[in-house]
């Protein structure tokens, strides 16, 4: 796909890397980088993941599904209410279980979090 080749070349150029330098960083060969950037060969999923991880971009961006390097769901804000197990662990960690106000403080915090969602 031409868009993938253009995105891979663009990422490398933005960092002012030569194909040889990028190949060393990603554990590839310079000739492979050249083939990917000229759309003579398609990179494997593993190679695309290396690019995405190294340049901190989404696969959506590499495939041309969006124009923002962060991806289509980057601005997605998960719900932080009582049903979120990560939030539950965080709240439990914040309060001293020996405190007589422990339960009331946690309940107040959960109510505030639910109002934000």
Z-matrix of the N, CA and C atoms (Angstrom, degrees):
N
C 1 1.456
C 2 1.534 1 109.04
N 3 1.288 2 115.03 1 129.91
C 4 1.461 3 121.25 2 -177.81
C 5 1.528 4 111.64 3 -61.98
N 6 1.325 5 117.77 4 -37.73
C 7 1.471 6 119.75 5 -178.40
C 8 1.523 7 110.99 6 -63.29
N 9 1.330 8 117.26 7 -39.49
C 10 1.471 9 120.55 8 178.84
C 11 1.531 10 109.40 9 -63.73
N 12 1.308 11 116.85 10 -45.76
C 13 1.465 12 120.73 11 179.09
C 14 1.530 13 110.54 12 -58.86
N 15 1.338 14 116.25 13 -44.65
C 16 1.470 15 120.41 14 179.80
C 17 1.526 16 111.76 15 -63.76
N 18 1.333 17 116.61 16 -41.29
C 19 1.473 18 119.95 17 -179.63
C 20 1.529 19 110.67 18 -66.64
N 21 1.330 20 117.51 19 -42.67
C 22 1.468 21 120.39 20 -179.94
C 23 1.529 22 110.60 21 -62.99
N 24 1.321 23 116.37 22 -44.02
C 25 1.470 24 120.32 23 178.63
C 26 1.528 25 110.13 24 -64.48
N 27 1.321 26 116.38 25 -42.90
C 28 1.462 27 120.62 26 -179.81
C 29 1.520 28 112.98 27 -61.25
N 30 1.314 29 116.97 28 -42.61
C 31 1.469 30 120.23 29 178.84
C 32 1.522 31 110.69 30 -62.17
N 33 1.323 32 116.01 31 -44.13
C 34 1.467 33 120.03 32 179.73
C 35 1.524 34 110.65 33 -63.81
N 36 1.317 35 116.79 34 -45.00
C 37 1.460 36 120.50 35 -178.96
C 38 1.525 37 112.65 36 -64.70
N 39 1.334 38 116.68 37 -37.52
C 40 1.468 39 120.22 38 178.68
C 41 1.526 40 111.57 39 -60.98
N 42 1.317 41 116.96 40 -30.43
C 43 1.467 42 121.75 41 179.44
C 44 1.531 43 111.95 42 -90.78
N 45 1.328 44 116.32 43 -0.96
C 46 1.465 45 121.94 44 -179.25
C 47 1.532 46 111.92 45 58.12
N 48 1.332 47 115.27 46 38.32
C 49 1.459 48 121.60 47 176.60
C 50 1.510 49 109.12 48 -93.61
N 51 1.311 50 115.77 49 145.15
C 52 1.461 51 119.82 50 167.50
C 53 1.528 52 106.95 51 -81.00
N 54 1.301 53 116.20 52 164.00
C 55 1.468 54 119.16 53 176.51
C 56 1.523 55 110.22 54 -61.32
N 57 1.320 56 116.98 55 -36.52
C 58 1.465 57 121.71 56 -179.97
C 59 1.519 58 110.97 57 -64.34
N 60 1.336 59 117.29 58 -44.86
C 61 1.465 60 120.27 59 179.85
C 62 1.528 61 111.60 60 -64.64
N 63 1.325 62 116.04 61 -42.91
C 64 1.464 63 118.87 62 179.46
C 65 1.522 64 110.49 63 -64.96
N 66 1.325 65 116.46 64 -39.41
C 67 1.463 66 119.91 65 178.98
C 68 1.527 67 110.79 66 -58.84
N 69 1.330 68 117.04 67 -41.42
C 70 1.468 69 120.34 68 178.29
C 71 1.514 70 111.49 69 -63.58
N 72 1.321 71 115.77 70 -44.11
C 73 1.471 72 120.76 71 -178.55
C 74 1.526 73 111.21 72 -63.02
N 75 1.331 74 116.52 73 -42.60
C 76 1.467 75 120.39 74 -175.68
C 77 1.525 76 113.43 75 -89.74
N 78 1.337 77 117.39 76 -5.08
C 79 1.456 78 120.21 77 -179.23
C 80 1.518 79 112.78 78 73.94
N 81 1.333 80 116.14 79 35.23
C 82 1.455 81 122.08 80 -179.73
C 83 1.523 82 108.82 81 -119.92
N 84 1.306 83 116.60 82 -175.92
C 85 1.461 84 120.07 83 174.76
C 86 1.521 85 109.21 84 -104.08
N 87 1.326 86 115.90 85 155.50
C 88 1.461 87 120.47 86 178.85
C 89 1.524 88 110.29 87 -62.18
N 90 1.317 89 116.75 88 -37.30
C 91 1.466 90 119.41 89 -179.38
C 92 1.536 91 111.30 90 -65.78
N 93 1.329 92 117.17 91 -34.07
C 94 1.471 93 120.28 92 176.95
C 95 1.528 94 110.12 93 -65.40
N 96 1.336 95 115.34 94 -46.41
C 97 1.470 96 120.10 95 178.54
C 98 1.531 97 109.39 96 -56.97
N 99 1.315 98 116.68 97 -45.24
C 100 1.467 99 121.86 98 179.87
C 101 1.530 100 111.08 99 -60.15
N 102 1.324 101 117.43 100 -45.18
C 103 1.474 102 120.68 101 179.94
C 104 1.520 103 111.25 102 -64.33
N 105 1.335 104 118.03 103 -40.71
C 106 1.467 105 120.74 104 178.74
C 107 1.530 106 110.82 105 -64.08
N 108 1.319 107 116.84 106 -43.64
C 109 1.464 108 121.04 107 -176.36
C 110 1.521 109 112.73 108 -72.44
N 111 1.311 110 117.81 109 -23.77
C 112 1.465 111 121.46 110 178.40
C 113 1.521 112 112.28 111 -97.81
N 114 1.324 113 116.30 112 6.82
C 115 1.457 114 123.22 113 179.03
C 116 1.529 115 112.02 114 59.17
N 117 1.338 116 115.59 115 30.93
C 118 1.461 117 120.59 116 174.99
C 119 1.520 118 111.31 117 -88.32
N 120 1.330 119 115.94 118 -16.87
C 121 1.459 120 122.03 119 -177.79
C 122 1.525 121 107.70 120 -151.06
N 123 1.319 122 115.61 121 147.65
C 124 1.467 123 119.62 122 178.17
C 125 1.522 124 109.90 123 -97.63
N 126 1.343 125 116.79 124 130.99
C 127 1.456 126 118.91 125 178.11
C 128 1.527 127 111.03 126 -69.79
N 129 1.312 128 115.65 127 149.50
C 130 1.468 129 120.52 128 176.80
C 131 1.525 130 109.37 129 -71.24
N 132 1.313 131 115.38 130 168.79
C 133 1.471 132 120.16 131 176.61
C 134 1.527 133 110.41 132 -59.86
N 135 1.316 134 115.78 133 -39.09
C 136 1.462 135 119.78 134 179.89
C 137 1.519 136 111.22 135 -61.94
N 138 1.319 137 116.80 136 -41.48
C 139 1.466 138 120.93 137 179.15
C 140 1.525 139 109.84 138 -66.99
N 141 1.322 140 117.26 139 -42.76
C 142 1.470 141 119.92 140 178.30
C 143 1.521 142 111.13 141 -60.90
N 144 1.318 143 116.77 142 -38.62
C 145 1.466 144 119.98 143 177.13
C 146 1.523 145 110.99 144 -65.80
N 147 1.313 146 117.59 145 -37.13
C 148 1.464 147 120.44 146 176.62
C 149 1.529 148 110.32 147 -61.35
N 150 1.328 149 116.43 148 -45.57
C 151 1.462 150 120.11 149 177.19
C 152 1.530 151 110.50 150 -60.65
N 153 1.324 152 116.57 151 -49.12
C 154 1.464 153 120.50 152 -177.54
C 155 1.523 154 111.15 153 -60.16
N 156 1.308 155 117.07 154 -44.03
C 157 1.464 156 120.36 155 -179.85
C 158 1.523 157 111.64 156 -67.92
N 159 1.311 158 116.79 157 -44.69
C 160 1.456 159 119.65 158 -176.45
C 161 1.532 160 111.84 159 -66.49
N 162 1.327 161 116.39 160 -44.04
C 163 1.466 162 120.24 161 -177.48
C 164 1.526 163 112.60 162 -90.81
N 165 1.331 164 117.44 163 -1.13
C 166 1.459 165 123.38 164 179.30
C 167 1.529 166 111.52 165 55.66
N 168 1.320 167 115.14 166 53.18
C 169 1.459 168 121.97 167 176.55
C 170 1.529 169 108.32 168 -126.39
N 171 1.315 170 115.71 169 164.10
C 172 1.457 171 119.57 170 179.29
C 173 1.517 172 110.75 171 -87.94
N 174 1.316 173 115.58 172 159.99
C 175 1.465 174 120.13 173 174.01
C 176 1.527 175 110.06 174 -67.44
N 177 1.329 176 117.55 175 -31.18
C 178 1.462 177 120.39 176 174.58
C 179 1.525 178 110.08 177 -55.99
N 180 1.319 179 116.92 178 -42.01
C 181 1.458 180 120.97 179 178.66
C 182 1.528 181 110.53 180 -65.38
N 183 1.322 182 117.22 181 -47.12
C 184 1.466 183 120.20 182 -179.20
C 185 1.527 184 112.06 183 -60.17
N 186 1.328 185 116.96 184 -35.95
C 187 1.463 186 120.98 185 -178.66
C 188 1.527 187 113.11 186 -86.40
N 189 1.325 188 117.20 187 -0.74
C 190 1.456 189 120.52 188 178.07
C 191 1.511 190 114.23 189 78.64
N 192 1.322 191 117.56 190 17.10
C 193 1.466 192 120.47 191 178.37
C 194 1.513 193 112.28 192 -77.70
N 195 1.325 194 116.81 193 -15.11
C 196 1.455 195 122.32 194 175.70
C 197 1.520 196 107.98 195 -153.04
N 198 1.311 197 115.76 196 163.74
C 199 1.460 198 119.83 197 -179.66
C 200 1.514 199 113.01 198 -102.30
N 201 1.314 200 117.40 199 -3.35
C 202 1.453 201 121.57 200 177.99
C 203 1.530 202 108.45 201 -96.75
N 204 1.322 203 117.32 202 127.77
C 205 1.468 204 119.34 203 -178.59
C 206 1.525 205 113.88 204 -59.05
N 207 1.330 206 117.38 205 -20.62
C 208 1.463 207 120.43 206 -176.88
C 209 1.516 208 112.83 207 -76.86
N 210 1.307 209 118.95 208 -18.38
C 211 1.460 210 121.03 209 -179.66
C 212 1.509 211 112.64 210 100.23
N 213 1.319 212 114.92 211 170.54
C 214 1.463 213 120.42 212 -175.00
C 215 1.519 214 112.82 213 -71.80
N 216 1.315 215 118.53 214 -30.35
C 217 1.468 216 120.73 215 -175.22
C 218 1.519 217 112.86 216 -102.67
N 219 1.309 218 118.14 217 12.62
C 220 1.464 219 121.27 218 -174.50
C 221 1.521 220 112.25 219 -57.19
N 222 1.316 221 117.59 220 -39.88
C 223 1.460 222 120.80 221 -176.78
C 224 1.530 223 112.93 222 -86.28
N 225 1.320 224 116.87 223 2.70
C 226 1.461 225 121.12 224 178.25
C 227 1.517 226 110.31 225 -61.62
N 228 1.302 227 116.78 226 129.63
C 229 1.459 228 121.81 227 179.12
C 230 1.527 229 109.05 228 -111.76
N 231 1.320 230 118.37 229 109.39
C 232 1.468 231 119.63 230 -179.91
C 233 1.523 232 110.95 231 -66.55
N 234 1.294 233 115.06 232 153.50
C 235 1.464 234 119.93 233 177.77
C 236 1.525 235 109.14 234 -65.32
N 237 1.321 236 115.97 235 140.42
C 238 1.456 237 119.95 236 -176.61
C 239 1.518 238 112.06 237 -112.24
N 240 1.309 239 117.74 238 13.06
C 241 1.453 240 121.58 239 -175.97
C 242 1.517 241 114.28 240 -70.58
N 243 1.299 242 114.63 241 -170.60
C 244 1.456 243 123.41 242 -174.93
C 245 1.518 244 112.97 243 -57.49
N 246 1.319 245 119.24 244 -30.26
C 247 1.450 246 121.71 245 -176.37
C 248 1.529 247 114.50 246 -74.66
N 249 1.312 248 117.69 247 -10.66
C 250 1.457 249 120.76 248 -178.54
C 251 1.528 250 109.45 249 -83.19
N 252 1.353 251 118.40 250 117.11
C 253 1.466 252 120.16 251 -176.98
C 254 1.528 253 113.40 252 -63.76
N 255 1.332 254 117.64 253 -32.16
C 256 1.464 255 120.02 254 177.77
C 257 1.531 256 110.89 255 -65.48
N 258 1.330 257 115.80 256 -41.01
C 259 1.463 258 119.77 257 178.91
C 260 1.522 259 109.86 258 -67.29
N 261 1.309 260 117.15 259 -38.41
C 262 1.472 261 121.08 260 178.53
C 263 1.536 262 109.86 261 -59.87
N 264 1.325 263 117.57 262 -46.33
C 265 1.464 264 121.02 263 178.96
C 266 1.530 265 111.28 264 -63.42
N 267 1.333 266 116.41 265 -39.24
C 268 1.459 267 120.48 266 179.27
C 269 1.527 268 110.89 267 -62.41
N 270 1.317 269 116.85 268 -46.96
C 271 1.470 270 120.63 269 -179.02
C 272 1.520 271 110.23 270 -64.19
N 273 1.319 272 117.41 271 -42.37
C 274 1.465 273 120.72 272 178.78
C 275 1.526 274 110.91 273 -60.06
N 276 1.315 275 116.66 274 -36.74
C 277 1.449 276 121.98 275 -178.23
C 278 1.538 277 112.01 276 -71.48
N 279 1.324 278 117.41 277 -25.27
C 280 1.470 279 121.76 278 -173.18
C 281 1.531 280 114.62 279 -79.33
N 282 1.291 281 117.87 280 -18.97
C 283 1.464 282 119.79 281 -172.04
C 284 1.520 283 112.58 282 -116.94
N 285 1.311 284 114.73 283 144.19
C 286 1.458 285 122.16 284 178.58
C 287 1.525 286 108.83 285 -78.08
N 288 1.332 287 117.66 286 116.96
C 289 1.462 288 119.47 287 -178.22
C 290 1.527 289 113.48 288 -62.95
N 291 1.327 290 118.05 289 -20.43
C 292 1.469 291 120.43 290 -179.57
C 293 1.526 292 111.90 291 -80.09
N 294 1.313 293 117.35 292 -13.14
C 295 1.462 294 120.47 293 -177.90
C 296 1.528 295 110.65 294 -71.19
N 297 1.341 296 117.13 295 136.78
C 298 1.461 297 119.55 296 178.23
C 299 1.538 298 111.98 297 -67.10
N 300 1.315 299 117.66 298 -19.44
C 301 1.459 300 121.44 299 -179.16
C 302 1.530 301 112.37 300 -95.51
N 303 1.311 302 118.10 301 2.60
C 304 1.467 303 123.10 302 -174.27
C 305 1.525 304 112.39 303 -50.61
N 306 1.299 305 118.41 304 -55.04
C 307 1.465 306 121.71 305 -175.54
C 308 1.523 307 111.23 306 -63.87
N 309 1.315 308 117.47 307 -42.02
C 310 1.475 309 120.52 308 -178.35
C 311 1.530 310 111.22 309 -67.85
N 312 1.331 311 117.49 310 -39.30
C 313 1.456 312 120.42 311 179.19
C 314 1.531 313 111.18 312 -65.60
N 315 1.331 314 116.57 313 -42.83
C 316 1.462 315 119.57 314 178.32
C 317 1.525 316 110.80 315 -63.21
N 318 1.299 317 116.65 316 -43.16
C 319 1.466 318 120.51 317 179.86
C 320 1.529 319 110.97 318 -61.68
N 321 1.331 320 116.90 319 -41.89
C 322 1.463 321 120.61 320 178.25
C 323 1.527 322 110.90 321 -63.14
N 324 1.321 323 117.11 322 -41.40
C 325 1.453 324 120.62 323 179.61
C 326 1.528 325 110.84 324 -64.86
N 327 1.313 326 117.39 325 -43.14
C 328 1.460 327 120.00 326 178.61
C 329 1.528 328 111.00 327 -62.22
N 330 1.315 329 117.95 328 -39.60
C 331 1.460 330 120.76 329 178.38
C 332 1.528 331 110.53 330 -62.39
N 333 1.335 332 116.32 331 -42.20
C 334 1.465 333 120.08 332 179.15
C 335 1.534 334 110.11 333 -63.89
N 336 1.323 335 117.05 334 -41.97
C 337 1.467 336 120.76 335 -179.59
C 338 1.531 337 111.31 336 -64.37
N 339 1.317 338 116.67 337 -39.09
C 340 1.464 339 120.00 338 -179.90
C 341 1.518 340 111.33 339 -67.44
N 342 1.321 341 117.66 340 -31.15
C 343 1.463 342 120.70 341 177.91
C 344 1.513 343 111.55 342 -68.56
N 345 1.339 344 118.24 343 -26.62
C 346 1.456 345 122.39 344 -179.07
C 347 1.515 346 112.45 345 -76.76
N 348 1.348 347 118.36 346 -20.82
C 349 1.468 348 120.60 347 -175.55
C 350 1.498 349 112.08 348 -88.34
